[in-house]
Amino acid sequence: MTDNMHPQIAGRSASEIADSIRALVERGDLRPGDTLPPVRTLAEQRGVNRNTAVAAYRQLSQAGLVVAGGRAGTRIAPRSAVAQEGFAADSVLRDVGTGNPDATLIPDLSSALARVAGRPVLYGEPVIDRDLQEWAHRWLSSDLAPAEVAVTVTNGAVDAVERLLAQALTRDDAVALETPCFLSAIHTVRLGGYRAVPVPVDDEGMTVAGLQAALDAGVRAIVCTPRAQNPTGVSLSSQRAADLRAVLAQHPYVLIIEDDHFSMLSRRPYHSIIGPAHRRFALVRSVSKFLGPDMCLAVAGTDSRTAERLAMRLSPGTTWVSHLLQRLVHALVTDPDVGELLARASLHYAERNAAFAERLRAHGVACDPGDGLNLWVPMTAPARVASEHLMRRGWLARTGDEFALDGVAQTPHLRVTVHDLPDADADRLAADIAEAARAGR
């Protein structure tokens, strides 16, 4: 960008300046690679404090619109597709990075759908189906320490987290996220204009030191996965959860969001970081992992104040979750035959992942199967190099870098989805991963 374009940037506050630059990008006046004015220059041109200019650039960086290059300046970020879960489009490679459940272990909806189709729901009626609300309240409140729990229904876990953050935060507020982190959480925080503060995850879950550092940095919300953390498969231990609750006891008004996405399929006990006296909390459980990704529904158990604010965003006549979908979910989760199928699915994922981890160990690659749909495989070679090696062998895997908040993982990993591989293919993939690790050293 040339100097004569700098004055086109308008605004007096950080948000106004950031919005002005965003508008210039959307109109095409600023293009990928264009350099923005230095902070000092921008502050002088707009007649604002230097910190205001810094805050504006930080908001744009968090939204992925600019890239800070130190002395090279701040540039408009290149347009690139953000990483998403699911099958890779237009690839001839065997995709082992999908994060998908096994389609053969998703319940058949046809008979339940016929049972729940009833009278139409009209504007002004309650937004939550009564039977689902009663079932969800029992399910959620039995696992939460606070005595009073209100239930809200949303269009999936991502929708729940987005709405929860939006009702509690404003742009540039700090949010604690696990690192490595689930892709949707990274996108939600970035697009909301919030400031992500990374909290490391070890083999017992979110670390105490990391959480304390995030609280010291002024986070107003925390997103935590209590079990089957994606991508690592780690679950909180009882002791770690207790230690985290002790830290959080000094911060009762920080919003805690627990995303228990693997709830009905998990082989690990649920340990919560929400203490009995905590004032702002939400336990979110979606159904996509066991009823199918197209069943976009989640239930959230929250404190009453958070429930009131969520209700303002899910009101009759404007937005609500389809009552037909709510009835269908309730019919499925209370069906004994579906319960048996989910038990088989839970065992299937655990056994297949454990068997693949054993294959890797036989080739000299240490791997803990953890919990969930995927395996988090440590590599001795850079993950990108290992991934390229696997591509030459016909495999498409995800690198750990995609799940890092800063785009660069601290240690190299691959995340693979292997529970649907026949034994012969699993043997070949394990051998190819071990070879990729050796070849890239």
C-alpha positions in Angstrom: 0.0 0.0 0.0 1.4 3.4 -1.0 1.6 6.3 1.4 -1.3 8.2 -0.2 -3.6 5.4 0.7 -2.9 5.6 4.4 -5.3 8.6 5.0 -8.2 6.4 3.8 -8.0 4.6 7.2 -10.7 6.2 9.4 -11.8 6.0 13.0 -10.8 7.2 16.5 -11.2 4.1 18.6 -9.4 0.7 18.0 -12.7 -0.9 16.9 -13.4 1.9 14.4 -9.9 1.8 12.9 -10.1 -2.0 12.6 -13.5 -1.8 11.0 -12.2 0.8 8.5 -9.3 -1.4 7.5 -11.6 -4.4 7.2 -13.9 -2.4 4.9 -10.9 -1.4 2.7 -10.0 -5.1 2.4 -13.6 -6.0 1.5 -13.8 -3.3 -1.2 -10.5 -4.5 -2.7 -8.7 -1.2 -1.9 -6.3 -3.3 0.3 -5.0 -6.6 -1.1 -3.1 -9.5 0.3 0.5 -8.5 0.9 -0.2 -4.8 1.2 1.7 -3.2 4.0 -0.2 -1.1 6.6 1.3 2.0 8.1 3.6 1.6 11.1 1.8 1.9 14.5 3.4 5.3 15.2 2.4 6.7 11.7 -1.1 5.4 12.0 -1.5 6.9 15.5 -0.2 10.3 14.3 -2.5 10.3 11.2 -5.6 9.4 13.3 -4.7 11.7 16.2 -4.9 8.8 18.7 -2.8 7.2 21.3 -0.2 4.6 20.1 -1.9 1.9 22.2 -5.1 2.5 20.3 -3.4 1.8 17.0 -1.7 -1.3 18.6 -5.1 -2.6 19.7 -6.6 -2.0 16.3 -3.9 -4.1 14.6 -4.3 -6.8 17.3 -8.0 -7.1 16.6 -7.3 -7.6 12.9 -4.6 -10.1 13.7 -6.9 -12.1 15.9 -9.5 -12.2 13.1 -6.8 -13.5 10.7 -7.0 -10.4 8.4 -3.4 -9.2 9.0 0.0 -10.7 9.7 2.5 -9.0 12.0 6.0 -9.2 10.5 8.0 -7.3 13.1 10.3 -4.8 11.4 8.9 -6.0 8.0 5.6 -4.3 9.1 2.0 -5.4 9.3 0.6 -6.8 6.1 -2.8 -7.9 4.8 -3.0 -11.6 5.2 -3.2 -13.9 2.2 -6.6 -15.4 1.4 -6.4 -19.0 2.3 -9.0 -21.6 3.3 -9.1 -22.2 7.0 -8.7 -25.8 8.2 -12.0 -27.6 8.7 -13.0 -31.0 10.0 -14.2 -33.6 7.5 -13.2 -35.2 4.2 -10.6 -33.4 2.1 -12.2 -32.3 -1.2 -10.9 -33.6 -4.6 -8.2 -35.8 -3.2 -7.2 -39.1 -4.6 -5.3 -39.9 -1.4 -6.7 -42.1 1.4 -7.9 -39.6 3.9 -7.0 -40.5 7.5 -7.6 -37.0 8.9 -11.3 -36.7 8.7 -12.3 -36.7 12.4 -15.5 -38.4 11.4 -17.5 -41.0 13.3 -18.2 -44.4 11.7 -21.3 -44.1 9.6 -22.3 -47.7 10.4 -22.5 -46.9 14.1 -24.8 -43.9 13.7 -28.5 -44.8 14.6 -31.1 -45.1 11.8 -33.4 -42.1 12.1 -36.3 -43.4 10.0 -38.4 -45.2 12.6 -37.9 -42.5 15.3 -38.7 -39.8 12.9 -42.0 -41.3 12.1 -42.9 -41.4 15.8 -42.1 -37.8 16.6 -43.7 -36.1 13.6 -46.7 -34.4 15.2 -48.5 -31.1 15.2 -46.7 -28.0 13.9 -45.0 -25.6 16.3 -46.1 -22.0 15.9 -44.5 -18.6 16.7 -44.6 -17.7 20.4 -44.4 -21.3 21.8 -41.6 -22.3 24.2 -38.3 -22.7 22.4 -37.4 -25.9 24.2 -39.3 -29.2 23.9 -40.6 -30.1 27.3 -39.5 -33.8 27.2 -36.0 -32.9 25.9 -35.6 -30.2 28.6 -36.5 -32.6 31.4 -34.2 -35.3 30.1 -31.3 -32.9 29.5 -31.7 -31.3 33.0 -31.3 -34.7 34.6 -28.3 -35.5 32.4 -26.5 -32.3 32.9 -27.3 -31.4 36.5 -26.2 -34.9 37.8 -22.7 -34.0 36.7 -22.5 -30.4 37.8 -21.6 -29.2 41.4 -23.7 -26.0 41.4 -27.2 -26.7 42.8 -29.1 -24.6 40.3 -28.7 -25.5 36.6 -30.8 -24.1 33.8 -31.0 -25.8 30.4 -30.7 -24.2 26.9 -30.8 -25.9 23.5 -28.6 -24.6 20.7 -27.8 -25.6 17.1 -24.7 -27.7 18.0 -21.7 -27.1 20.3 -20.1 -24.5 18.0 -23.3 -22.5 18.1 -23.4 -22.8 21.9 -19.8 -21.7 22.4 -20.2 -18.8 20.0 -23.4 -17.6 21.7 -21.9 -18.1 25.2 -18.9 -15.9 24.3 -21.0 -13.3 22.6 -23.3 -12.8 25.6 -20.4 -12.4 28.0 -17.6 -10.7 26.0 -16.8 -7.7 23.8 -14.3 -7.4 21.1 -10.6 -7.8 22.3 -11.6 -9.5 25.5 -9.3 -12.4 26.4 -10.3 -16.0 26.2 -8.3 -19.0 27.5 -8.1 -21.8 25.0 -6.3 -25.1 25.2 -3.3 -25.6 23.0 -3.3 -27.6 20.8 -6.9 -26.6 20.3 -10.1 -27.8 18.5 -10.4 -26.1 15.1 -13.9 -24.6 15.7 -12.8 -22.9 18.9 -9.9 -21.2 17.1 -12.2 -20.0 14.4 -14.9 -18.8 16.8 -12.5 -16.8 18.9 -10.8 -15.3 15.9 -14.0 -14.3 14.1 -15.5 -12.9 17.3 -12.5 -10.5 17.6 -11.5 -11.9 21.0 -7.9 -12.4 22.2 -6.9 -16.0 22.5 -4.6 -16.8 25.5 -3.1 -20.3 25.1 -3.2 -22.8 28.0 -1.0 -25.9 27.4 -2.4 -29.4 27.7 -0.4 -32.3 29.1 -1.4 -35.9 29.7 -3.8 -34.9 32.5 -5.5 -32.1 30.6 -5.3 -28.3 30.9 -2.3 -27.4 33.1 -2.6 -25.5 36.4 0.3 -23.2 35.6 -1.1 -22.4 32.2 -4.6 -21.6 33.6 -3.1 -19.4 36.3 -1.1 -17.5 33.7 -4.2 -17.0 31.6 -6.1 -15.7 34.6 -3.3 -13.4 35.5 -3.5 -12.1 31.8 -7.1 -11.1 32.5 -9.1 -13.8 30.6 -12.9 -13.3 31.0 -13.8 -16.8 29.7 -12.2 -20.3 29.5 -13.0 -23.0 27.0 -12.1 -26.4 28.4 -12.6 -30.0 27.0 -12.9 -32.3 30.1 -12.5 -35.5 28.2 -11.5 -36.7 24.7 -9.8 -33.4 24.0 -9.5 -32.8 20.3 -6.9 -33.3 18.9 -4.9 -34.9 21.7 -7.5 -37.4 23.1 -6.5 -36.3 26.7 -9.1 -36.3 29.5 -8.9 -34.4 32.8 -7.7 -36.5 35.8 -9.6 -36.2 39.0 -6.6 -34.6 40.7 -6.0 -32.1 37.9 -9.7 -31.1 37.8 -9.6 -30.5 41.6 -6.4 -28.4 41.3 -8.0 -26.3 38.5 -11.1 -25.8 40.6 -9.0 -24.5 43.4 -7.4 -21.9 41.1 -10.8 -20.9 39.7 -12.3 -20.5 43.2 -10.6 -17.1 43.3 -12.3 -16.1 40.0 -16.0 -17.0 40.4 -17.2 -14.6 37.7 -14.9 -15.9 34.9 -17.1 -17.8 32.4 -16.2 -21.5 32.3 -17.4 -23.3 29.2 -16.9 -27.1 29.2 -17.3 -28.7 25.8 -18.0 -32.4 26.6 -18.4 -33.3 23.0 -17.7 -37.1 23.4 -20.0 -37.5 26.4 -22.1 -40.6 25.5 -19.1 -42.4 23.8 -16.3 -41.6 26.2 -14.6 -44.4 28.1 -13.2 -41.9 30.7 -15.0 -40.5 33.8 -16.2 -36.9 33.6 -14.3 -34.5 35.9 -15.4 -30.9 35.9 -13.5 -27.7 36.6 -16.7 -26.0 37.6 -16.8 -25.6 41.4 -20.0 -25.6 43.5 -19.8 -21.8 44.1 -18.8 -20.8 40.6 -21.1 -18.1 39.3 -20.7 -18.2 35.5 -20.6 -21.6 33.8 -21.8 -23.8 31.0 -21.6 -27.5 30.4 -22.2 -28.1 26.7 -23.0 -31.5 25.3 -23.7 -32.0 21.6 -25.0 -35.1 19.9 -23.1 -35.0 16.6 -20.4 -37.6 17.5 -23.0 -40.3 18.3 -26.2 -39.3 16.4 -24.3 -37.9 13.4 -22.8 -34.6 12.3 -26.1 -33.6 10.6 -27.9 -33.7 14.0 -27.0 -30.1 14.8 -28.1 -29.9 18.4 -26.5 -29.4 21.8 -27.8 -28.9 25.3 -26.1 -26.5 27.7 -26.4 -26.6 31.5 -25.7 -23.1 32.8 -26.2 -20.7 35.7 -29.5 -18.8 35.6 -27.9 -15.4 34.5 -26.2 -17.0 31.5 -29.4 -18.8 30.6 -31.3 -15.5 30.6 -28.8 -14.0 28.3 -28.8 -17.0 26.0 -32.6 -16.9 25.9 -32.4 -13.4 24.5 -30.5 -14.9 21.5 -32.9 -17.9 21.1 -36.3 -16.3 21.2 -39.7 -17.5 19.9 -40.5 -16.0 16.4 -36.9 -15.3 15.6 -34.4 -18.1 16.2 -34.9 -21.5 17.8 -33.8 -25.1 17.3 -36.3 -27.1 15.3 -38.7 -28.8 17.6 -38.8 -31.7 15.2 -35.0 -32.1 15.7 -35.5 -31.8 19.5 -38.1 -34.5 19.5 -36.0 -36.7 17.3 -33.0 -36.4 19.6 -35.1 -37.2 22.7 -36.6 -40.2 21.0 -33.2 -41.6 20.1 -31.3 -41.0 23.3 -34.1 -42.6 25.3 -34.4 -45.7 23.0 -32.8 -48.8 24.6 -31.7 -50.1 21.1 -29.9 -46.9 20.4 -28.3 -47.1 23.8 -26.9 -50.6 22.9 -25.6 -49.3 19.5 -23.8 -46.4 21.3 -22.2 -48.8 23.7 -20.9 -50.8 20.8 -19.7 -47.6 19.1 -17.8 -46.5 22.2 -16.1 -49.9 22.5 -15.3 -49.9 18.7 -13.5 -46.5 18.8 -11.5 -47.5 21.9 -10.5 -50.9 20.7 -9.5 -49.8 17.1 -7.5 -46.8 18.4 -5.8 -49.0 21.0 -4.9 -51.6 18.4 -3.4 -48.9 16.1 -1.4 -47.5 18.9 0.0 -51.0 19.5 0.9 -51.2 15.8 2.8 -48.0 16.1 4.6 -49.1 19.2 5.7 -52.3 17.4 7.4 -49.9 14.8 9.1 -47.9 17.5 6.6 -45.0 17.6 5.3 -44.3 21.1 1.6 -43.4 21.1 -1.1 -43.1 23.8 -4.5 -44.0 22.3 -6.3 -41.6 24.6 -10.0 -41.1 24.1 -12.1 -40.0 21.2 -12.3 -40.5 17.4 -8.7 -39.8 16.6 -5.1 -40.6 17.6 -2.5 -37.9 18.4 0.8 -39.3 17.1 4.1 -37.8 18.2 6.7 -37.5 15.5 10.5 -37.2 15.6 10.4 -35.4 12.2 8.6 -32.0 11.5 4.9 -32.8 11.0 4.8 -31.1 7.6 7.7 -33.2 6.4 6.1 -36.4 7.8 2.8 -35.5 6.2 4.4 -35.0 2.8 6.1 -38.4 3.1 2.8 -40.0 3.8 1.2 -38.3 0.8 3.8 -39.9 -1.4 2.7 -43.2 0.1 -1.0 -42.5 -0.7 -2.2 -41.1 2.7 -3.6 -37.8 3.7 -3.2 -36.9 7.4 -3.5 -33.8 9.5 -0.5 -32.0 11.0 -0.5 -30.8 14.5 0.3 -27.3 13.3 -3.3 -26.9 12.2 -4.4 -27.1 15.8 -1.9 -24.7 17.3 -3.2 -21.2 18.2 -0.2 -19.5 16.7 0.0 -21.9 13.7 3.2 -23.5 14.9 3.0 -26.5 17.2 5.4 -26.8 20.1 6.1 -30.4 19.3 5.5 -32.2 16.0 2.4 -34.4 15.8 0.0 -36.0 13.3 -3.7 -36.4 14.0 -5.1 -39.5 12.3 -8.6 -41.1 12.2 -8.1 -44.8 11.9 -11.0 -46.5 13.5 -12.5 -47.4 10.1 -9.4 -48.9 8.6 -9.3 -52.6 7.7 -6.4 -54.4 9.5 -4.3 -54.7 6.3 -4.6 -50.9 5.7 -3.9 -50.2 9.4 -0.7 -52.3 9.2 0.4 -50.4 6.2 -0.3 -47.0 7.6 1.5 -47.7 10.9 4.6 -48.8 8.9 4.4 -45.7 6.7 4.1 -43.4 9.7 7.1 -45.0 11.3 9.1 -44.6 8.0 7.9 -41.0 7.7 9.3 -40.3 11.2 12.7 -41.8 10.4 12.9 -40.3 6.9 12.4 -36.7 8.2 14.9 -36.7 11.0 
